[in-house]
Amino acid sequence: MQNSLFFLLLLSLSSCSKLQEPILKNFGKIEVSEIKGGIVTVAAEALYENPNSIGGRLNKVVIDVWANDNKIGQIDQDMDLKIEPNSEFSVPLVITFPISEITKDQSNLLGGLLRAVLNKKVDMEYKGILRVRLAGIPFKLTIDQEEEVLIK
C-alpha cells in the first residue's frame, strides 16, 4: 500500500510541468484620460498571458513613470487581481501628475512647455515590476515600455 501511494505521488509530480512566468503580450491603451486644473491623469493597460495550468494572484505594482525624460512619479498599487489558469489578464495602470512635470526642460522651462504644446505628444516611459504569485511561488514581472501619447 505504501509503495502504491509513493508511486502515485511520484507519477503526479512528474506529470507537472515547471511553472512559467506570465508573459507580457501587449502594453498599450495609453491615453490622457483627464486634464483638469493643471493635473494630468494618464491611464494604460498591461496585458499578460498566464501559460500555466494553475492560477494565482497579482499582489503589487511598482512602476516609475517618465514623461519627456522627466520622472513624473511612481505607480505604487497594492492589488488583489485574480489570475485564471491558461488565460490572459489585464493590469490597469493609472498615474496623476502636474502638467508642469511633462513640460520641464532642465535648461529651458519655456522651451519644454512650447515643445509639449506644439507637438501635442508626450513620450511616456514605464519601468518597474509586478509581483505575482502562482501556486504560492512568487514571480517579479518586469515592465520596461516606452510609448508616445497624444494630448487632446
C-alpha positions as CSV (number, residue, x, y, z in Angstrom):
1,M,0.0,0.0,0.0
2,Q,2.8,2.4,0.9
3,N,4.6,1.7,-2.3
4,S,1.5,2.4,-4.4
5,L,0.9,5.7,-2.7
6,F,4.6,6.6,-3.3
7,F,4.2,5.6,-6.9
8,L,1.1,7.7,-7.4
9,L,2.7,10.7,-5.7
10,L,5.8,10.3,-7.9
11,L,3.7,10.0,-11.1
12,S,1.6,13.1,-10.3
13,L,4.8,15.1,-9.6
14,S,6.5,14.0,-12.7
15,S,3.5,14.9,-14.9
16,C,3.5,18.5,-13.6
17,S,5.5,20.9,-15.7
18,K,7.6,23.7,-14.3
19,L,5.7,26.9,-13.7
20,Q,6.4,29.6,-16.3
21,E,6.4,33.3,-15.7
22,P,3.4,35.1,-17.1
23,I,4.2,36.7,-20.5
24,L,3.7,40.4,-21.4
25,K,1.6,40.3,-24.6
26,N,0.8,43.9,-25.0
27,F,1.3,47.3,-23.4
28,G,-1.0,49.9,-24.6
29,K,-4.3,51.7,-24.4
30,I,-2.3,54.6,-23.1
31,E,-4.3,57.7,-23.1
32,V,-4.6,61.0,-21.3
33,S,-7.9,60.4,-19.6
34,E,-8.2,63.8,-17.9
35,I,-6.6,67.2,-17.8
36,K,-8.1,69.4,-15.1
37,G,-6.7,72.3,-13.1
38,G,-3.2,71.7,-14.3
39,I,-3.3,68.0,-13.3
40,V,-3.0,65.2,-15.9
41,T,-4.3,61.7,-15.5
42,V,-2.8,59.0,-17.8
43,A,-4.2,55.5,-18.0
44,A,-2.6,52.5,-19.5
45,E,-3.0,48.7,-19.6
46,A,-0.6,45.8,-19.5
47,L,-1.9,42.6,-21.0
48,Y,-0.3,39.4,-19.8
49,E,-0.8,35.7,-20.6
50,N,-0.6,33.1,-17.9
51,P,0.6,29.9,-19.7
52,N,0.2,27.7,-16.7
53,S,-2.5,25.2,-15.8
54,I,-2.8,26.8,-12.4
55,G,-3.9,30.3,-11.4
56,G,-2.7,32.8,-8.9
57,R,-2.9,36.5,-7.9
58,L,-1.3,39.8,-8.7
59,N,-0.4,41.4,-5.4
60,K,1.7,44.6,-6.1
61,V,2.6,47.0,-8.9
62,V,5.6,49.4,-8.5
63,I,6.4,51.3,-11.7
64,D,8.4,54.5,-12.2
65,V,6.9,56.7,-14.9
66,W,8.7,59.3,-17.0
67,A,7.3,61.9,-19.5
68,N,9.7,63.6,-21.9
69,D,12.7,62.2,-20.0
70,N,11.4,63.7,-16.7
71,K,10.4,61.4,-13.8
72,I,6.9,62.4,-13.1
73,G,6.1,59.8,-10.4
74,Q,5.5,56.3,-9.4
75,I,2.6,53.9,-9.6
76,D,2.6,52.0,-6.3
77,Q,-0.5,49.9,-6.0
78,D,-1.4,47.0,-3.8
79,M,-3.7,44.8,-5.8
80,D,-5.6,41.6,-5.4
81,L,-6.2,40.6,-9.0
82,K,-7.1,37.0,-9.7
83,I,-5.2,35.3,-12.4
84,E,-7.0,32.4,-14.1
85,P,-5.1,29.3,-15.4
86,N,-4.2,29.3,-19.1
87,S,-5.7,32.8,-19.7
88,E,-4.9,36.4,-20.3
89,F,-5.2,39.1,-17.6
90,S,-5.2,42.8,-17.8
91,V,-3.5,45.2,-15.3
92,P,-4.8,48.7,-15.3
93,L,-2.2,51.4,-14.6
94,V,-3.1,55.0,-13.7
95,I,-0.8,57.9,-12.8
96,T,-1.8,61.5,-11.9
97,F,0.7,64.4,-12.0
98,P,1.0,68.1,-12.5
99,I,1.3,69.2,-16.2
100,S,4.4,71.1,-15.3
101,E,6.2,67.8,-14.9
102,I,5.9,67.0,-18.6
103,T,7.0,70.4,-19.7
104,K,10.2,70.5,-17.7
105,D,13.3,71.1,-19.6
106,Q,16.4,71.3,-17.5
107,S,17.9,74.2,-19.5
108,N,14.8,76.0,-20.7
109,L,11.3,75.7,-19.0
110,L,9.6,77.7,-21.6
111,G,11.2,75.6,-24.4
112,G,9.9,72.4,-22.8
113,L,6.4,73.9,-22.4
114,L,6.3,75.0,-26.1
115,R,7.6,71.7,-27.3
116,A,4.9,69.7,-25.5
117,V,2.1,72.1,-26.5
118,L,3.1,72.4,-30.2
119,N,3.9,68.7,-30.7
120,K,0.7,67.7,-28.8
121,K,2.5,64.5,-27.7
122,V,4.3,63.2,-24.7
123,D,6.9,60.4,-24.7
124,M,5.9,58.2,-21.8
125,E,8.2,55.5,-20.3
126,Y,7.2,52.9,-17.7
127,K,9.9,50.9,-15.7
128,G,9.1,48.7,-12.8
129,I,7.8,45.4,-11.5
130,L,4.6,43.5,-10.9
131,R,4.6,40.9,-8.1
132,V,2.6,37.8,-8.9
133,R,2.1,34.5,-7.0
134,L,1.3,31.3,-8.8
135,A,0.7,28.2,-6.6
136,G,2.4,30.2,-3.8
137,I,5.5,30.7,-5.9
138,P,6.5,34.4,-6.2
139,F,7.4,36.0,-9.6
140,K,8.6,39.5,-10.3
141,L,7.4,40.5,-13.8
142,T,9.5,43.4,-15.3
143,I,8.0,46.2,-17.3
144,D,10.2,48.4,-19.4
145,Q,8.0,50.1,-22.0
146,E,8.0,53.4,-24.0
147,E,5.0,54.9,-25.8
148,E,4.1,58.1,-27.4
149,V,0.9,59.7,-26.0
150,L,-1.1,62.3,-27.9
151,I,-2.5,65.2,-25.9
152,K,-6.0,66.1,-27.0
